């Protein structure tokens, strides 16, 4: 009887652990879809309402982040950085942080490369977006869905 009870307890523990893991995964998946309204407004303000194209931007951020308090991120834009082809600004946005506009970098021809790197905080699992404004007035983008296991910068509402 002790053996059956021990086995039953292990089964219960396994079922409960699996249920908790499933619930956490579902919560993370739901958070990735997020409420993009604030980020869309911030992007529209950055682009002047223009629709960015996909491509030319490389966003390097881990898709799975253990701690959202300090997340390394870098952005590189395919540009010769000449008078005829250069990047004016690079911006990073986050979908579920209290402030969607994380950083804006202003570049000039003297920057040499269209590449920036920083660390950011992520409140929870979400989509991170990098945007680039080129000298011809075009906007380019790349986004990455990031799962955060330990949230950061959460504000009470």
C-alpha positions in Angstrom: 0.0 0.0 0.0 2.9 2.4 0.8 4.3 1.7 -2.7 1.0 2.5 -4.4 0.6 5.7 -2.3 4.1 6.8 -3.1 3.5 6.1 -6.8 0.2 8.0 -6.6 1.9 11.0 -5.0 4.5 11.1 -7.7 1.8 11.0 -10.3 0.0 13.9 -8.6 3.2 15.9 -8.4 4.0 15.2 -12.1 0.5 16.2 -13.1 0.5 19.4 -11.0 4.0 20.4 -12.3 2.9 19.7 -15.9 -0.2 21.8 -15.4 1.8 24.7 -13.9 4.2 24.6 -16.8 1.4 24.6 -19.3 -0.3 27.5 -17.6 3.0 29.5 -17.6 3.5 28.7 -21.3 0.0 29.8 -22.2 0.4 33.0 -20.1 3.7 33.7 -22.0 2.0 33.0 -25.4 -0.9 35.4 -24.5 1.6 38.1 -23.4 3.4 37.9 -26.7 0.2 38.9 -28.5 -0.1 41.8 -26.1 -1.9 45.1 -26.6 0.0 46.7 -29.4 -2.0 50.0 -29.4 0.6 52.1 -27.3 3.4 50.7 -29.4 1.6 51.4 -32.6 1.1 55.0 -31.5 4.8 55.4 -30.6 5.8 53.9 -34.0 3.4 56.2 -35.8 4.9 59.2 -33.9 8.4 58.1 -34.9 7.5 57.5 -38.6 5.2 60.4 -39.0 2.4 58.0 -39.8 4.3 56.3 -42.6 4.3 52.5 -42.8 7.7 50.9 -42.4 8.9 48.2 -44.7 10.4 44.9 -43.6 14.0 44.3 -44.2 17.4 46.1 -44.0 17.3 46.0 -40.2 18.9 43.3 -38.1 17.7 43.0 -34.5 19.8 40.9 -32.3 18.1 40.0 -29.0 17.7 36.6 -27.4 14.3 35.0 -28.0 14.3 33.6 -24.5 15.4 35.9 -21.6 15.9 34.6 -18.1 15.9 38.0 -16.4 14.1 41.0 -17.9 16.1 43.5 -15.8 19.0 43.8 -18.2 18.6 42.4 -21.7 21.3 43.0 -24.3 20.1 44.2 -27.7 21.8 45.4 -30.8 20.5 46.8 -34.1 22.3 47.0 -37.4 21.0 48.5 -40.6 22.2 47.6 -44.0 23.5 51.0 -45.2 26.6 52.3 -46.8 26.5 55.4 -44.6 27.3 57.7 -47.5 25.6 60.9 -48.4 23.4 59.0 -50.9 22.5 56.1 -48.5 22.6 56.7 -44.7 20.6 56.1 -41.6 19.3 59.1 -39.7 17.8 57.4 -36.7 17.4 54.0 -35.1 14.7 53.3 -32.5 13.8 50.4 -30.3 10.2 49.8 -29.1 8.7 47.3 -26.7 5.1 46.2 -26.9 4.3 45.6 -23.2 6.7 47.9 -21.2 5.2 50.9 -19.4 6.9 53.2 -22.0 6.9 51.6 -25.5 9.8 53.8 -26.9 12.9 52.3 -25.3 15.6 54.3 -27.1 16.2 56.5 -30.1 19.7 56.9 -31.6 20.5 59.8 -33.9 23.2 59.0 -36.4 25.2 61.1 -38.9 27.6 60.3 -41.7 30.4 60.6 -39.1 28.8 57.6 -37.2 30.6 55.4 -39.7 28.3 52.4 -39.2 24.6 52.1 -38.8 24.9 50.0 -35.7 23.9 50.5 -32.0 23.9 48.4 -28.9 22.4 48.8 -25.4 20.7 47.0 -22.6 17.0 47.3 -21.9 14.5 46.2 -19.4 11.6 44.0 -20.4 8.5 44.1 -18.2 7.3 40.7 -19.5 7.2 38.5 -22.6 6.5 40.7 -25.6 7.4 41.8 -29.1 10.5 44.0 -29.5 10.7 46.2 -32.6 13.6 48.0 -34.2 13.0 50.8 -36.7 15.4 52.7 -38.9 14.8 56.0 -40.7 16.9 56.5 -43.8 17.9 59.8 -45.5 15.4 59.3 -48.3 12.5 59.3 -45.8 11.9 55.5 -45.9 11.5 53.4 -42.7 12.6 49.9 -42.2 11.7 47.4 -39.4 12.4 44.1 -37.8 10.7 42.6 -34.8 11.4 39.6 -32.4 9.1 37.9 -30.0 10.9 37.6 -26.7 9.9 35.3 -23.8 10.9 36.6 -20.4 10.9 34.2 -17.4 11.6 36.9 -14.7 9.7 40.1 -15.4 11.1 43.7 -14.8 9.9 47.3 -14.7 6.3 46.5 -13.7 4.3 49.5 -12.6 1.1 49.3 -10.6 -1.9 50.6 -12.5 
